[in-house]
Amino acid sequence: MSEIDRIINEVNGSMAIEGMPLTEEDKERIRISLLDKDRFQEILNELIIKHSA
């Protein structure tokens, strides 16, 4: 298991405890953010807009 998969699994476990497990889309966003630091801010901005509406 890669370090990124370990991080995603840990986050998913924590979120599942709160009744909000990660979707495949969430997992992919985390993966992209960890692999491509330049896309992190773009993804963050998209999520802020999505959840502010």
Biopython code that builds the backbone (N, CA, C, O; Angstrom):
import numpy as np
from Bio.PDB.StructureBuilder import StructureBuilder

atoms = [
    (1, "MET", "N", (0.850, -1.173, 0.000)),
    (1, "MET", "CA", (0.000, 0.000, 0.000)),
    (1, "MET", "C", (0.896, 1.236, 0.000)),
    (1, "MET", "O", (1.854, 1.326, 0.767)),
    (2, "SER", "N", (0.568, 2.176, -0.866)),
    (2, "SER", "CA", (1.373, 3.386, -0.956)),
    (2, "SER", "C", (1.049, 4.323, 0.203)),
    (2, "SER", "O", (0.035, 4.158, 0.882)),
    (3, "GLU", "N", (1.895, 5.282, 0.417)),
    (3, "GLU", "CA", (1.686, 6.287, 1.464)),
    (3, "GLU", "C", (0.398, 7.061, 1.208)),
    (3, "GLU", "O", (-0.336, 7.373, 2.146)),
    (4, "ILE", "N", (0.123, 7.369, -0.046)),
    (4, "ILE", "CA", (-1.095, 8.111, -0.387)),
    (4, "ILE", "C", (-2.327, 7.274, -0.061)),
    (4, "ILE", "O", (-3.295, 7.792, 0.497)),
    (5, "ASP", "N", (-2.303, 5.998, -0.400)),
    (5, "ASP", "CA", (-3.436, 5.117, -0.072)),
    (5, "ASP", "C", (-3.627, 5.007, 1.436)),
    (5, "ASP", "O", (-4.760, 4.954, 1.916)),
    (6, "ARG", "N", (-2.537, 4.973, 2.178)),
    (6, "ARG", "CA", (-2.619, 4.908, 3.645)),
    (6, "ARG", "C", (-3.295, 6.160, 4.191)),
    (6, "ARG", "O", (-4.155, 6.072, 5.067)),
    (7, "ILE", "N", (-2.907, 7.329, 3.674)),
    (7, "ILE", "CA", (-3.500, 8.595, 4.116)),
    (7, "ILE", "C", (-4.990, 8.611, 3.793)),
    (7, "ILE", "O", (-5.809, 8.968, 4.640)),
    (8, "ILE", "N", (-5.338, 8.226, 2.576)),
    (8, "ILE", "CA", (-6.747, 8.205, 2.172)),
    (8, "ILE", "C", (-7.543, 7.259, 3.065)),
    (8, "ILE", "O", (-8.651, 7.595, 3.483)),
    (9, "ASN", "N", (-7.003, 6.096, 3.360)),
    (9, "ASN", "CA", (-7.698, 5.135, 4.226)),
    (9, "ASN", "C", (-7.881, 5.679, 5.640)),
    (9, "ASN", "O", (-8.924, 5.462, 6.256)),
    (10, "GLU", "N", (-6.885, 6.377, 6.151)),
    (10, "GLU", "CA", (-6.998, 6.958, 7.487)),
    (10, "GLU", "C", (-8.062, 8.046, 7.522)),
    (10, "GLU", "O", (-8.872, 8.102, 8.447)),
    (11, "VAL", "N", (-8.056, 8.911, 6.509)),
    (11, "VAL", "CA", (-9.066, 9.969, 6.435)),
    (11, "VAL", "C", (-10.449, 9.345, 6.296)),
    (11, "VAL", "O", (-11.392, 9.768, 6.966)),
    (12, "ASN", "N", (-10.574, 8.345, 5.436)),
    (12, "ASN", "CA", (-11.857, 7.685, 5.241)),
    (12, "ASN", "C", (-12.349, 7.051, 6.542)),
    (12, "ASN", "O", (-13.535, 7.134, 6.862)),
    (13, "GLY", "N", (-11.456, 6.428, 7.282)),
    (13, "GLY", "CA", (-11.833, 5.833, 8.555)),
    (13, "GLY", "C", (-12.351, 6.866, 9.540)),
    (13, "GLY", "O", (-13.357, 6.643, 10.213)),
    (14, "SER", "N", (-11.670, 7.985, 9.622)),
    (14, "SER", "CA", (-12.101, 9.061, 10.524)),
    (14, "SER", "C", (-13.450, 9.626, 10.098)),
    (14, "SER", "O", (-14.321, 9.873, 10.933)),
    (15, "MET", "N", (-13.616, 9.826, 8.802)),
    (15, "MET", "CA", (-14.872, 10.368, 8.300)),
    (15, "MET", "C", (-16.014, 9.368, 8.485)),
    (15, "MET", "O", (-17.141, 9.762, 8.783)),
    (16, "ALA", "N", (-15.729, 8.086, 8.311)),
    (16, "ALA", "CA", (-16.757, 7.056, 8.471)),
    (16, "ALA", "C", (-17.265, 7.014, 9.906)),
    (16, "ALA", "O", (-18.452, 6.781, 10.137)),
    (17, "ILE", "N", (-16.384, 7.237, 10.866)),
    (17, "ILE", "CA", (-16.791, 7.276, 12.272)),
    (17, "ILE", "C", (-17.841, 8.365, 12.489)),
    (17, "ILE", "O", (-18.746, 8.214, 13.311)),
    (18, "GLU", "N", (-17.711, 9.457, 11.746)),
    (18, "GLU", "CA", (-18.655, 10.575, 11.845)),
    (18, "GLU", "C", (-19.861, 10.384, 10.931)),
    (18, "GLU", "O", (-20.711, 11.269, 10.834)),
    (19, "GLY", "N", (-19.941, 9.227, 10.256)),
    (19, "GLY", "CA", (-21.064, 8.945, 9.380)),
    (19, "GLY", "C", (-20.952, 9.580, 8.007)),
    (19, "GLY", "O", (-21.948, 9.708, 7.295)),
    (20, "MET", "N", (-19.734, 9.982, 7.628)),
    (20, "MET", "CA", (-19.519, 10.637, 6.336)),
    (20, "MET", "C", (-18.338, 10.006, 5.602)),
    (20, "MET", "O", (-17.323, 10.670, 5.391)),
    (21, "PRO", "N", (-18.452, 8.737, 5.210)),
    (21, "PRO", "CA", (-17.319, 8.114, 4.507)),
    (21, "PRO", "C", (-17.036, 8.833, 3.190)),
    (21, "PRO", "O", (-17.923, 9.441, 2.591)),
    (22, "LEU", "N", (-15.806, 8.750, 2.763)),
    (22, "LEU", "CA", (-15.406, 9.404, 1.514)),
    (22, "LEU", "C", (-16.019, 8.694, 0.311)),
    (22, "LEU", "O", (-16.137, 7.469, 0.283)),
    (23, "THR", "N", (-16.402, 9.491, -0.675)),
    (23, "THR", "CA", (-16.839, 8.931, -1.951)),
    (23, "THR", "C", (-15.591, 8.666, -2.786)),
    (23, "THR", "O", (-14.496, 9.107, -2.438)),
    (24, "GLU", "N", (-15.761, 7.949, -3.881)),
    (24, "GLU", "CA", (-14.631, 7.735, -4.795)),
    (24, "GLU", "C", (-14.119, 9.072, -5.327)),
    (24, "GLU", "O", (-12.917, 9.252, -5.526)),
    (25, "GLU", "N", (-15.037, 10.004, -5.555)),
    (25, "GLU", "CA", (-14.653, 11.348, -6.016)),
    (25, "GLU", "C", (-13.798, 12.053, -4.960)),
    (25, "GLU", "O", (-12.801, 12.694, -5.293)),
    (26, "ASP", "N", (-14.184, 11.936, -3.697)),
    (26, "ASP", "CA", (-13.398, 12.524, -2.602)),
    (26, "ASP", "C", (-11.993, 11.929, -2.569)),
    (26, "ASP", "O", (-11.002, 12.648, -2.443)),
    (27, "LYS", "N", (-11.926, 10.602, -2.684)),
    (27, "LYS", "CA", (-10.633, 9.916, -2.638)),
    (27, "LYS", "C", (-9.740, 10.365, -3.788)),
    (27, "LYS", "O", (-8.539, 10.562, -3.609)),
    (28, "GLU", "N", (-10.328, 10.523, -4.960)),
    (28, "GLU", "CA", (-9.549, 10.961, -6.120)),
    (28, "GLU", "C", (-9.049, 12.394, -5.935)),
    (28, "GLU", "O", (-7.923, 12.713, -6.316)),
    (29, "ARG", "N", (-9.892, 13.269, -5.345)),
    (29, "ARG", "CA", (-9.463, 14.646, -5.063)),
    (29, "ARG", "C", (-8.270, 14.663, -4.115)),
    (29, "ARG", "O", (-7.317, 15.415, -4.318)),
    (30, "ILE", "N", (-8.328, 13.831, -3.079)),
    (30, "ILE", "CA", (-7.208, 13.756, -2.134)),
    (30, "ILE", "C", (-5.961, 13.266, -2.857)),
    (30, "ILE", "O", (-4.879, 13.828, -2.692)),
    (31, "ARG", "N", (-6.118, 12.216, -3.660)),
    (31, "ARG", "CA", (-4.984, 11.652, -4.396)),
    (31, "ARG", "C", (-4.344, 12.720, -5.298)),
    (31, "ARG", "O", (-3.123, 12.879, -5.299)),
    (32, "ILE", "N", (-5.159, 13.441, -6.056)),
    (32, "ILE", "CA", (-4.638, 14.480, -6.949)),
    (32, "ILE", "C", (-3.948, 15.573, -6.137)),
    (32, "ILE", "O", (-2.868, 16.035, -6.505)),
    (33, "SER", "N", (-4.567, 15.984, -5.039)),
    (33, "SER", "CA", (-3.989, 17.042, -4.206)),
    (33, "SER", "C", (-2.621, 16.656, -3.659)),
    (33, "SER", "O", (-1.718, 17.489, -3.587)),
    (34, "LEU", "N", (-2.471, 15.391, -3.274)),
    (34, "LEU", "CA", (-1.192, 14.948, -2.718)),
    (34, "LEU", "C", (-0.128, 14.747, -3.799)),
    (34, "LEU", "O", (1.064, 14.919, -3.542)),
    (35, "LEU", "N", (-0.558, 14.387, -4.989)),
    (35, "LEU", "CA", (0.399, 14.148, -6.074)),
    (35, "LEU", "C", (0.777, 15.418, -6.828)),
    (35, "LEU", "O", (1.890, 15.528, -7.343)),
    (36, "ASP", "N", (-0.141, 16.374, -6.895)),
    (36, "ASP", "CA", (0.062, 17.577, -7.704)),
    (36, "ASP", "C", (-0.220, 18.809, -6.849)),
    (36, "ASP", "O", (-1.345, 19.307, -6.813)),
    (37, "LYS", "N", (0.805, 19.289, -6.169)),
    (37, "LYS", "CA", (0.655, 20.408, -5.236)),
    (37, "LYS", "C", (0.096, 21.658, -5.918)),
    (37, "LYS", "O", (-0.553, 22.477, -5.267)),
    (38, "ASP", "N", (0.339, 21.810, -7.209)),
    (38, "ASP", "CA", (-0.172, 22.978, -7.937)),
    (38, "ASP", "C", (-1.692, 22.934, -8.067)),
    (38, "ASP", "O", (-2.334, 23.983, -8.132)),
    (39, "ARG", "N", (-2.265, 21.760, -8.105)),
    (39, "ARG", "CA", (-3.719, 21.618, -8.245)),
    (39, "ARG", "C", (-4.440, 21.742, -6.904)),
    (39, "ARG", "O", (-5.661, 21.897, -6.875)),
    (40, "PHE", "N", (-3.705, 21.677, -5.798)),
    (40, "PHE", "CA", (-4.327, 21.713, -4.479)),
    (40, "PHE", "C", (-5.207, 22.943, -4.311)),
    (40, "PHE", "O", (-6.365, 22.816, -3.914)),
    (41, "GLN", "N", (-4.688, 24.125, -4.602)),
    (41, "GLN", "CA", (-5.451, 25.359, -4.411)),
    (41, "GLN", "C", (-6.673, 25.383, -5.322)),
    (41, "GLN", "O", (-7.742, 25.843, -4.921)),
    (42, "GLU", "N", (-6.517, 24.891, -6.540)),
    (42, "GLU", "CA", (-7.640, 24.829, -7.484)),
    (42, "GLU", "C", (-8.753, 23.934, -6.934)),
    (42, "GLU", "O", (-9.927, 24.303, -6.972)),
    (43, "ILE", "N", (-8.385, 22.775, -6.432)),
    (43, "ILE", "CA", (-9.366, 21.840, -5.873)),
    (43, "ILE", "C", (-10.025, 22.450, -4.639)),
    (43, "ILE", "O", (-11.238, 22.334, -4.464)),
    (44, "LEU", "N", (-9.243, 23.092, -3.793)),
    (44, "LEU", "CA", (-9.781, 23.730, -2.597)),
    (44, "LEU", "C", (-10.804, 24.794, -2.975)),
    (44, "LEU", "O", (-11.881, 24.855, -2.382)),
    (45, "ASN", "N", (-10.481, 25.624, -3.947)),
    (45, "ASN", "CA", (-11.402, 26.672, -4.395)),
    (45, "ASN", "C", (-12.704, 26.069, -4.929)),
    (45, "ASN", "O", (-13.787, 26.581, -4.644)),
    (46, "GLU", "N", (-12.601, 24.976, -5.707)),
    (46, "GLU", "CA", (-13.794, 24.309, -6.241)),
    (46, "GLU", "C", (-14.686, 23.796, -5.103)),
    (46, "GLU", "O", (-15.909, 23.920, -5.170)),
    (47, "LEU", "N", (-14.085, 23.229, -4.078)),
    (47, "LEU", "CA", (-14.861, 22.709, -2.950)),
    (47, "LEU", "C", (-15.524, 23.839, -2.162)),
    (47, "LEU", "O", (-16.662, 23.695, -1.713)),
    (48, "ILE", "N", (-14.832, 24.943, -1.995)),
    (48, "ILE", "CA", (-15.416, 26.083, -1.279)),
    (48, "ILE", "C", (-16.631, 26.599, -2.039)),
    (48, "ILE", "O", (-17.674, 26.872, -1.444)),
    (49, "ILE", "N", (-16.494, 26.731, -3.341)),
    (49, "ILE", "CA", (-17.615, 27.200, -4.151)),
    (49, "ILE", "C", (-18.773, 26.198, -4.086)),
    (49, "ILE", "O", (-19.927, 26.593, -3.917)),
    (50, "LYS", "N", (-18.468, 24.917, -4.218)),
    (50, "LYS", "CA", (-19.492, 23.870, -4.200)),
    (50, "LYS", "C", (-20.293, 23.889, -2.900)),
    (50, "LYS", "O", (-21.516, 23.751, -2.922)),
    (51, "HIS", "N", (-19.618, 24.056, -1.786)),
    (51, "HIS", "CA", (-20.285, 23.952, -0.497)),
    (51, "HIS", "C", (-20.763, 25.291, 0.049)),
    (51, "HIS", "O", (-21.361, 25.343, 1.123)),
    (52, "SER", "N", (-20.508, 26.364, -0.673)),
    (52, "SER", "CA", (-20.982, 27.679, -0.266)),
    (52, "SER", "C", (-22.317, 28.015, -0.911)),
    (52, "SER", "O", (-23.019, 28.924, -0.467)),
    (53, "ALA", "N", (-22.661, 27.285, -1.950)),
    (53, "ALA", "CA", (-23.900, 27.588, -2.696)),
    (53, "ALA", "C", (-25.128, 27.127, -1.981)),
    (53, "ALA", "O", (-26.239, 27.310, -2.480)),
]
sb = StructureBuilder()
sb.init_structure("model")
sb.init_model(0)
sb.init_chain("A")
sb.init_seg("    ")
for serial, (resi, resn, name, xyz) in enumerate(atoms, 1):
    if name == "N":
        sb.init_residue(resn, " ", resi, " ")
    sb.init_atom(name, np.array(xyz, "f"), 0.0, 1.0, " ", f" {name:<3s}", serial, name[0])
structure = sb.get_structure()
